Amino acid sequence: AAKGCDALVVSCYSPFYRWSACVVKEVEKAVAEQKTDGRVERLYLPIVGVRNQEQFDSLCHILHSRLDEVNPRTVVLVGSNSALYAHHVDSVKPGIPMLLVAGDVYTGTETADDCGKVLWNSNRVPDMELHKRYNLTIRCMPIQLEKEMQLITRLIPNVQNIYTISGEDTFSRTKSHELRRLVERKYSMLKYHHVDAAVVTTDSLLRL
């Protein structure tokens, strides 16, 4: 049997995304500080573009194979969307310690039903519910939308338009929706614009 690695990092983001790349580096640093021969494996399973259970199952199949291959001692889930994988990790490695580093305190259901949709109160699953089900530790790094708006309006007093560029994933769409509601409620003098990264081109961005 394979010796196994110290940690498998499962990220729903591109390896070039700065936030998640920093999280991965911190995991590698922590393992290296504990063991001189510590080994961290990475697995990128993008939720973006998943629209049905068959597509999601394909990603989970890759996850299952990777878990068997590297035999990790712990699994780190990077990104709120990666919380969807907690059940599938536990099904292969029951009771394995997991760490979820997320941008919010809730996720969607554990199927593909909500992938790419805005999460409402009716279909939100608090991350603490996952903590109760699995051997899962949660570290939340929430986006402070209201504080960001306060900073923008203070630094740019004459701002007239607010743009968000979001991907097709649940987290991005939900945050865009929450920002729209915040602008409509507290910054009605501003015009809110949502740009869908799935359909916009770089040239059109430059013309905004």
C-alpha positions in Angstrom: 0.0 0.0 0.0 1.1 3.6 -0.7 2.8 5.4 2.2 0.3 8.2 1.9 0.6 11.9 1.9 0.1 14.3 4.9 -2.6 16.4 3.2 -4.6 16.4 0.1 -5.7 20.0 -0.8 -8.9 20.0 -2.9 -9.7 23.4 -4.4 -12.6 24.4 -6.6 -10.6 27.3 -8.0 -7.9 27.6 -10.7 -4.3 27.1 -9.4 -3.7 30.7 -10.6 -6.4 32.3 -8.4 -4.5 34.3 -5.9 -6.7 33.8 -2.8 -6.8 30.0 -3.1 -3.2 29.8 -4.1 -2.3 31.6 -0.9 -4.3 29.1 1.1 -2.5 26.2 -0.6 0.9 27.7 0.2 -0.1 28.1 3.9 -1.1 24.4 4.1 2.3 23.4 2.5 4.1 25.7 4.9 2.3 24.3 7.9 3.0 20.7 6.9 6.7 21.5 6.3 7.0 23.0 9.7 5.7 19.9 11.3 7.7 17.4 9.2 10.8 17.8 7.1 9.6 15.1 4.7 5.9 16.3 4.8 4.1 15.8 1.5 1.1 17.8 0.2 -0.9 16.8 -2.9 -3.1 19.1 -4.8 -6.3 18.4 -6.7 -8.3 21.1 -8.6 -12.0 20.2 -9.1 -13.7 23.3 -10.5 -17.4 23.5 -9.7 -17.8 26.3 -12.4 -19.8 25.1 -15.3 -21.4 22.1 -13.4 -25.1 22.1 -14.2 -26.3 18.6 -13.5 -25.7 15.6 -11.3 -23.9 13.6 -14.0 -21.2 16.4 -14.3 -20.9 16.6 -10.6 -20.6 12.8 -10.3 -17.7 12.9 -12.7 -15.8 15.3 -10.5 -16.5 13.2 -7.5 -15.2 10.1 -9.3 -11.9 11.9 -9.8 -11.9 12.8 -6.1 -12.5 9.2 -5.1 -9.7 7.9 -7.3 -7.3 10.6 -6.0 -8.1 9.8 -2.4 -7.4 6.1 -3.0 -4.2 6.9 -4.9 -2.5 9.3 -2.4 -4.1 8.0 0.8 -4.0 11.3 2.7 -4.0 11.7 6.5 -6.1 14.8 6.2 -8.0 16.7 3.5 -8.2 20.5 3.1 -11.2 21.9 1.1 -10.5 25.3 -0.3 -13.4 27.6 -1.2 -17.1 27.6 -0.1 -18.0 25.6 -3.2 -15.6 22.8 -2.1 -17.9 22.1 0.9 -19.9 20.0 -1.5 -17.1 17.5 -1.5 -17.1 16.9 2.3 -19.7 14.1 2.0 -17.8 12.4 -0.8 -14.5 12.6 1.0 -16.0 11.0 4.2 -17.7 8.3 2.1 -14.3 7.1 0.9 -12.3 7.9 4.1 -14.8 7.7 7.0 -13.9 10.0 9.9 -10.9 11.5 8.1 -9.9 15.0 9.5 -11.0 17.7 7.1 -10.4 21.5 7.1 -12.8 23.8 5.1 -11.4 27.2 4.3 -14.4 29.1 3.1 -15.6 32.6 2.1 -18.9 32.3 3.9 -20.7 30.4 6.7 -23.0 28.4 4.5 -23.0 26.3 1.4 -25.6 24.7 -0.9 -27.0 21.1 -0.7 -24.6 18.2 -1.2 -25.8 17.5 -4.7 -25.5 19.4 -8.0 -29.0 20.8 -7.7 -27.9 24.2 -6.5 -24.7 24.5 -8.6 -24.6 27.8 -10.3 -27.7 29.1 -8.5 -28.1 31.9 -6.0 -28.4 30.5 -2.5 -31.5 31.7 -0.7 -32.4 31.0 2.9 -34.4 28.0 1.8 -31.5 26.2 0.1 -28.6 27.2 2.3 -26.9 24.7 4.5 -24.9 26.2 7.4 -21.3 25.1 7.4 -21.8 24.2 11.1 -24.2 21.5 10.0 -21.4 19.9 8.0 -19.2 20.2 11.2 -21.8 18.1 13.0 -21.8 15.4 10.4 -18.1 15.0 9.6 -14.7 15.4 11.3 -14.6 18.9 9.8 -13.0 22.0 11.1 -14.1 25.3 9.5 -12.1 28.5 9.0 -14.3 31.2 7.5 -12.8 34.2 5.7 -16.0 36.1 4.8 -16.2 38.8 2.2 -17.2 42.0 3.9 -19.5 43.5 1.3 -20.8 46.4 3.4 -17.4 47.4 4.6 -16.1 47.3 1.0 -18.9 49.6 -0.1 -18.1 52.0 2.7 -14.5 52.0 1.6 -15.4 52.6 -2.1 -17.7 55.5 -1.4 -15.2 57.1 1.0 -12.3 56.8 -1.4 -14.3 57.7 -4.5 -17.0 60.2 -3.3 -18.2 60.8 -6.9 -18.6 57.1 -7.8 -21.8 56.5 -9.9 -21.5 52.9 -11.0 -20.8 49.6 -9.2 -19.7 46.6 -11.3 -19.3 43.0 -10.3 -17.8 40.3 -12.4 -18.8 36.9 -11.3 -18.3 33.3 -12.5 -20.9 30.6 -13.0 -20.4 29.1 -9.5 -22.8 29.3 -6.7 -20.6 31.4 -4.4 -19.9 34.1 -7.0 -23.6 34.3 -8.1 -24.8 34.5 -4.5 -22.3 37.2 -3.6 -23.3 39.3 -6.6 -26.9 39.0 -5.7 -26.2 40.1 -2.1 -24.2 43.1 -3.3 -27.1 44.1 -5.6 -29.5 44.0 -2.7 -27.1 46.0 -0.5 -26.7 48.7 -3.2 -30.5 48.9 -3.7 -31.1 49.1 0.0 -28.4 51.5 1.1 -26.8 53.0 -2.0 -29.7 53.6 -4.2 -28.0 56.6 -5.7 -25.5 54.2 -7.4 -26.2 52.1 -10.5 -25.4 48.4 -10.1 -24.1 46.4 -13.0 -23.5 42.6 -13.1 -21.1 41.2 -15.6 -21.3 37.5 -16.3 -17.8 36.1 -16.8 -19.2 33.2 -18.8 -20.4 35.4 -21.7 -18.3 38.6 -21.5 -15.2 39.2 -23.5 -12.0 41.1 -22.6 -12.7 43.6 -25.3 -16.2 44.3 -23.9 -14.9 44.7 -20.4 -12.5 47.5 -21.7 -15.5 49.3 -23.1 -17.5 49.3 -19.9 
